[in-house]
């Protein structure tokens, strides 16, 4: 088994070279054995997304788990948030979701959990990796039962959204991912929504565009449809349905750190704990706004497992990350659901006469680069970040090193971090002026070019 498939907060790789049926069975045997030996649990949940390889991988995963003597509740074909809800509803709490989220169509993998805070993260993953590679598993005869969480989840969402009277024209882009099977049905529960669907046929070849709404190019169809029909808002979802993206009525992409400002403004007067969490890729405008609202900003590491863990454990009313994973804990059980988070934004709009774009009026202005990925290797990406940190220390810059290196200047910041989902560096820069942005960009791009060249 390729140990590189064990990432910071899940297992991912290319099917069938890195992830295949044998891998799924072994992961299942290991997971079932691990939770029995270390957690004293003998039951877990399993779900799968709509990827082409997911049915056979889920089947072998379940076989591996039951061959360890552990019981399985099979949720079937669901979004990742539906799987989370299934785990909560059946009180098994923990389990495995077969998905590669927004990765390329030939990838697949497993999101798995060991506690009620959320998916495995960091040392939990690496301890499970080492346990798996040792190959000393239990043997038994677990049983499989089924539970369909979809109708329960649909009703749970309806009861949780407080829609106003204003009629909203919305375009939903499912990217041909798993939300294609459920989005129209769930959103149709709200009669004030005038819904137009695009890319809503489940097709894991992703024929229209890659299902990642955090990337500008993937939103072109959504932008075009919003402008064509004069919609109030466009909402996009990723492949397994746990992330969300937005397009304004003007056809512009609203970045998630801006959307987070709209969310926080909407709940700030309704919550006692005004502490809000965001990841290292988010704009300083978000931090500024939280402080303006009398709240406490917490800058945290990137990764949906880490974000959910921190929001859950600390009881923050809201937290999120730049990629579109968003967590409400004000009246929602801290599940990152693209469908739910889209409805929370529609709830805000339906209770105001403001346009979507105006929900972020009067925020501080900064100039930034998009999140950029630089191809390196899994073997050298962390060493490159280490070299950047050495440079930053030598220059006596202020920095955060909770996740890669975020260099903090009075008039901007630079971020260099190792991607947790692939052989890439993630970089992003921001500054108070365009001129200063170019200076920061030039300094750190030159540095990275030099370090990468030396590491090859």
C-alpha positions in Angstrom: 0.0 0.0 0.0 1.3 3.5 -0.9 1.7 5.3 2.4 1.4 8.7 0.6 -2.3 8.2 0.2 -2.6 9.0 4.0 -2.9 12.8 4.0 -3.3 15.3 6.8 -7.0 14.6 7.2 -8.1 11.8 4.9 -6.9 9.1 2.5 -6.8 10.0 -1.2 -5.2 8.8 -4.4 -5.7 7.9 -8.0 -8.0 5.0 -8.9 -7.0 2.2 -9.6 -3.2 2.7 -9.2 -3.1 4.1 -5.6 -6.7 3.5 -4.4 -8.4 0.2 -5.5 -10.6 -2.6 -4.2 -7.7 -4.2 -2.4 -6.9 -0.9 -0.7 -10.5 -0.4 0.3 -10.7 -3.9 1.8 -7.4 -3.3 3.8 -8.6 0.1 5.0 -11.8 -1.5 6.1 -10.1 -4.3 7.9 -7.8 -1.8 9.6 -10.5 0.6 10.5 -12.8 -2.0 12.0 -9.9 -3.5 14.0 -8.6 -0.1 15.1 -11.9 1.2 16.5 -12.5 -2.1 18.3 -9.1 -2.2 19.8 -8.4 1.4 20.5 -11.9 2.9 20.9 -13.8 -0.1 22.2 -16.5 0.5 19.5 -17.9 -2.3 17.3 -20.2 -0.3 14.9 -19.6 2.5 12.4 -21.4 4.2 9.5 -20.4 4.1 5.8 -21.5 6.3 2.9 -20.3 6.9 -0.7 -20.4 9.7 -3.3 -21.3 9.4 -7.0 -17.8 8.8 -8.3 -17.5 5.9 -10.8 -15.4 3.8 -8.5 -17.3 4.5 -5.3 -19.8 1.6 -5.4 -17.1 -1.1 -5.7 -14.8 0.6 -3.2 -17.6 1.0 -0.7 -18.5 -2.7 -1.1 -14.9 -3.8 -0.4 -14.6 -1.3 2.4 -17.7 -2.7 4.1 -16.5 -6.3 3.6 -13.2 -5.4 5.2 -14.9 -3.8 8.2 -17.2 -6.7 8.8 -14.4 -9.2 8.4 -12.8 -7.5 11.4 -15.9 -8.3 13.4 -17.3 -4.8 13.4 -20.8 -4.0 12.4 -21.7 -1.4 9.7 -24.7 0.8 9.0 -24.7 1.5 5.3 -26.1 4.9 4.3 -25.7 4.2 0.6 -25.2 7.0 -2.0 -25.2 10.3 -0.1 -23.4 13.6 0.1 -20.7 13.8 2.7 -22.9 16.0 4.9 -25.7 13.4 4.7 -23.2 10.8 5.8 -22.3 13.0 8.8 -25.9 13.4 9.6 -26.5 9.7 9.3 -23.7 9.0 11.8 -25.4 11.5 14.3 -28.9 10.3 13.7 -28.0 6.6 14.3 -25.7 7.5 17.1 -22.8 5.6 15.7 -21.0 9.0 15.6 -18.0 7.6 13.6 -17.5 6.0 10.2 -16.0 6.2 6.8 -17.2 8.2 3.7 -15.9 7.0 0.3 -15.1 10.2 -1.6 -12.4 12.2 -3.2 -14.3 15.5 -2.7 -13.3 17.9 -5.4 -10.3 16.0 -6.7 -10.0 15.0 -10.4 -12.5 12.4 -11.6 -10.0 9.5 -11.5 -9.3 10.0 -7.8 -11.1 8.5 -4.8 -10.5 8.0 -1.2 -11.9 7.9 2.4 -12.8 10.5 5.0 -13.0 8.8 8.3 -13.5 9.7 12.0 -12.6 8.5 15.4 -14.4 11.0 17.7 -17.5 13.3 17.7 -15.4 16.4 16.9 -15.2 15.4 13.2 -12.9 13.7 10.7 -9.5 12.3 11.6 -6.7 14.9 11.5 -3.0 15.0 11.9 -1.6 12.5 14.3 -4.8 10.5 14.3 -4.4 9.9 10.6 -0.7 9.0 10.9 -1.3 6.7 13.8 -4.0 4.9 11.7 -1.6 4.8 8.8 1.1 3.1 10.9 -1.5 0.7 12.3 -2.7 -0.2 8.8 0.8 -0.7 7.4 1.6 -3.2 10.3 -1.3 -5.3 9.0 -2.2 -7.0 12.3 -6.0 -7.0 12.1 -8.8 -8.6 14.0 -11.0 -11.3 12.3 -14.7 -11.8 12.9 -18.2 -11.7 11.4 -19.8 -8.3 11.6 -23.2 -7.6 10.2 -24.5 -4.9 7.8 -27.7 -3.0 8.3 -28.9 -0.1 6.2 -30.2 3.4 7.0 -31.3 6.0 4.5 -30.6 9.5 6.1 -31.9 11.5 3.1 -35.5 12.2 4.1 -34.5 12.9 7.7 -31.8 15.3 6.5 -34.2 17.0 4.1 -36.7 17.6 7.0 -33.9 18.7 9.4 -32.8 21.3 6.9 -36.3 22.6 6.4 -36.9 22.9 10.1 -33.6 24.8 10.5 -34.0 27.5 7.8 -36.0 30.6 8.7 -36.8 31.9 5.3 -38.4 35.4 4.9 -41.2 36.5 2.5 -39.0 38.0 -0.2 -38.9 35.9 -3.4 -35.4 35.0 -4.5 -34.3 33.9 -8.0 -31.5 31.5 -7.5 -29.3 29.4 -9.9 -27.9 26.1 -8.4 -24.8 24.5 -10.1 -24.3 21.0 -8.9 -21.2 20.4 -11.1 -22.7 16.9 -11.9 -21.5 15.8 -8.5 -23.5 14.1 -5.7 -25.6 17.1 -4.9 -27.2 16.7 -8.4 -29.3 13.9 -6.8 -30.7 16.0 -3.9 -30.4 19.8 -4.4 -33.6 20.5 -6.3 -35.7 18.4 -3.9 -34.2 20.1 -0.8 -34.4 23.6 -2.1 -38.0 23.1 -3.4 -39.2 22.9 0.2 -39.1 26.7 0.3 -41.8 28.3 -1.9 -40.2 31.7 -2.1 -37.3 30.3 -4.1 -37.4 30.5 -7.9 -34.9 27.8 -8.7 -32.9 27.3 -11.9 -30.7 24.2 -12.1 -27.5 23.7 -14.1 -25.1 20.7 -14.3 -27.7 18.8 -12.2 -27.4 15.4 -13.9 -25.3 13.0 -11.7 -22.3 12.2 -13.9 -18.9 11.5 -12.3 -17.1 12.2 -15.6 -17.9 15.9 -14.7 -18.6 16.7 -18.4 -19.3 20.4 -17.9 -16.6 21.6 -15.5 -14.6 20.4 -12.5 -16.8 20.3 -9.3 -14.8 22.9 -7.3 -16.6 26.2 -6.8 -13.6 27.8 -5.1 -11.9 28.0 -8.6 -13.0 31.0 -10.7 -12.9 29.1 -14.1 -15.3 26.5 -12.7 -18.0 29.1 -12.1 -18.3 30.4 -15.7 -21.5 28.5 -16.5 -23.0 29.7 -13.2 -22.1 33.3 -13.9 -23.5 33.1 -17.4 -26.8 31.7 -16.2 -27.2 34.2 -13.4 -26.7 37.1 -15.9 -28.9 35.4 -18.5 -32.0 35.1 -16.3 -31.3 38.0 -14.0 -31.0 35.9 -10.9 -30.4 37.4 -7.4 -27.6 34.8 -6.6 -25.8 31.8 -7.9 -24.7 28.9 -5.7 -22.3 26.2 -6.6 -21.4 22.9 -4.8 -18.4 20.6 -4.9 -18.3 17.0 -5.8 -19.4 15.5 -2.4 -21.5 18.4 -1.3 -19.6 19.7 1.7 -18.4 23.0 0.2 -20.2 26.0 -1.3 -19.4 28.9 -3.7 -21.2 32.0 -4.7 -21.8 34.3 -7.7 -23.4 37.7 -7.2 -26.3 39.2 -9.2 -23.7 41.0 -11.2 -22.0 37.8 -12.3 -19.0 38.3 -10.0 -17.6 35.5 -7.9 -18.0 36.3 -4.2 -15.0 35.0 -2.4 -15.7 32.8 0.6 -14.0 35.1 3.1 -16.4 37.9 1.9 -19.4 35.5 2.3 -18.2 34.7 5.8 -18.5 38.4 6.6 -22.2 38.4 5.5 -22.8 35.3 7.6 -21.1 36.8 10.7 -23.0 40.1 10.3 -26.3 38.1 10.2 -25.7 36.1 13.4 -23.5 38.4 15.5 -26.4 40.0 17.5 -28.0 36.6 18.0 -25.1 34.8 19.7 -23.4 35.2 23.1 -20.0 33.8 22.1 -18.8 36.2 19.4 -15.6 34.3 18.6 -15.2 33.4 14.9 -12.6 31.2 13.3 -11.1 31.4 9.8 -8.1 29.8 8.1 -4.7 31.3 7.1 -5.8 31.8 3.5 -8.5 34.4 4.4 -8.3 38.1 3.8 -7.5 40.6 6.6 -10.8 42.2 5.8 -12.5 39.3 7.6 -10.4 39.9 10.7 -11.1 43.6 10.5 -14.8 43.1 10.3 -15.0 40.7 13.2 -13.2 43.2 15.4 -15.5 46.0 14.1 -18.4 43.9 15.3 -16.9 43.5 18.7 -16.0 39.9 18.1 -12.8 37.9 18.6 -11.0 36.6 15.4 -9.2 33.3 15.5 -6.8 32.6 12.6 -6.4 28.8 12.3 -4.9 26.2 10.1 -6.4 25.1 6.8 -8.2 21.8 6.6 -11.9 20.9 7.0 -11.1 18.3 9.7 -9.1 20.9 11.7 -11.8 23.7 11.2 -14.7 21.4 12.3 -12.7 20.2 15.3 -11.9 23.7 16.5 -15.4 25.1 16.0 -16.9 22.0 17.6 -14.6 21.7 20.6 -14.6 25.4 21.4 -18.3 26.1 20.8 -17.7 28.9 18.3 -21.0 29.9 16.6 -19.3 30.0 13.2 -16.1 29.2 11.4 -14.9 28.4 8.0 -12.1 28.2 5.5 -11.3 29.9 2.2 -12.0 26.8 0.2 -15.7 26.9 1.1 -16.0 24.6 4.1 -18.3 26.5 6.5 -19.5 25.5 10.0 -22.4 26.9 11.9 -22.8 25.9 15.5 -25.5 28.5 16.4 -28.5 26.3 15.6 -26.8 23.6 13.4 -24.7 20.6 14.5 -21.4 21.9 13.0 -21.7 20.0 9.7 -20.1 21.5 6.6 -23.0 21.2 4.2 -22.9 23.1 0.9 -26.7 22.8 0.5 -27.4 24.0 4.0 -24.8 26.9 3.8 -26.3 28.0 0.5 -29.8 28.1 2.2 -28.4 30.1 5.1 -27.3 32.8 2.6 -30.7 32.7 0.9 -32.3 33.0 4.4 -30.3 36.2 4.8 -31.4 37.6 1.4 -35.0 36.6 1.9 -35.1 38.7 5.1 -33.7 41.9 3.5 -34.3 44.1 0.5 -30.6 44.3 -0.2 -28.8 42.8 -3.2 -26.5 39.9 -2.6 -23.4 42.0 -3.5 -24.4 44.7 -1.0 -24.3 42.3 1.9 -20.5 42.9 2.0 -20.7 46.7 1.7 -18.2 48.8 3.7 -15.6 46.2 4.3 -12.0 47.2 4.3 -10.4 47.1 0.9 -7.3 45.0 0.2 -5.7 43.7 -3.0 -4.9 40.0 -3.2 -3.9 37.2 -5.5 -6.1 34.2 -5.9 -5.0 31.0 -4.1 -2.3 29.6 -6.4 -1.0 26.0 -6.4 2.7 25.4 -7.3 3.5 21.9 -8.4 6.3 20.2 -6.4 6.4 16.7 -4.9 5.1 15.2 -1.7 8.7 14.4 -0.8 10.0 18.0 -0.9 7.0 20.3 -0.2 7.5 20.4 3.5 11.2 21.0 3.2 10.5 24.0 0.9 8.2 25.5 3.5 10.9 24.9 6.1 13.3 26.9 3.9 10.8 29.7 3.6 10.5 29.8 7.4 14.3 30.0 7.8 14.3 33.0 5.4 11.5 34.7 7.3 13.3 34.3 10.6 16.5 35.6 9.2 14.6 38.7 7.9 13.0 39.0 11.4 9.5 39.2 9.9 6.5 38.6 12.0 4.8 35.3 11.1 2.4 32.6 12.0 3.5 29.0 11.5 0.4 27.2 12.6 0.0 26.0 8.9 2.9 26.7 6.7 4.2 30.2 7.0 2.0 33.3 6.9 4.2 36.4 7.0 2.4 39.4 8.6 3.4 42.9 7.4 1.7 46.1 8.6 0.4 46.6 5.0 -0.1 43.0 3.9 0.7 39.3 4.2 2.2 36.4 2.3 1.3 32.7 2.7 3.3 29.7 1.7 2.0 26.3 2.9 2.2 22.7 1.8 -1.1 21.3 0.4 -2.6 18.5 2.4 -4.4 17.0 -0.5 -1.7 16.8 -3.2 1.9 17.4 -4.2 1.6 21.2 -4.2 2.5 24.4 -2.5 -0.4 26.8 -1.8 0.5 30.5 -2.0 -1.5 33.6 -1.6 -0.6 37.3 -1.1 -2.5 40.4 0.0 -1.7 44.1 0.6 -3.4 47.4 1.2 -2.3 48.7 -2.2 -1.7 47.2 -5.6 1.9 48.4 -5.6 2.7 46.8 -2.3 1.0 43.6 -3.4 3.4 43.4 -6.4 6.4 44.0 -4.0 5.3 41.1 -1.7 4.6 38.9 -4.7 7.9 39.5 -6.3 9.9 38.9 -3.1 8.3 35.6 -2.3 7.9 34.3 -5.8 11.7 34.9 -6.3 12.4 33.2 -3.1 10.3 30.2 -4.0 11.8 29.9 -7.5 15.3 29.8 -5.9 14.3 27.2 -3.2 12.5 24.9 -5.6 15.4 25.0 -8.1 17.8 24.1 -5.4 15.6 21.2 -4.1 15.4 19.6 -7.6 
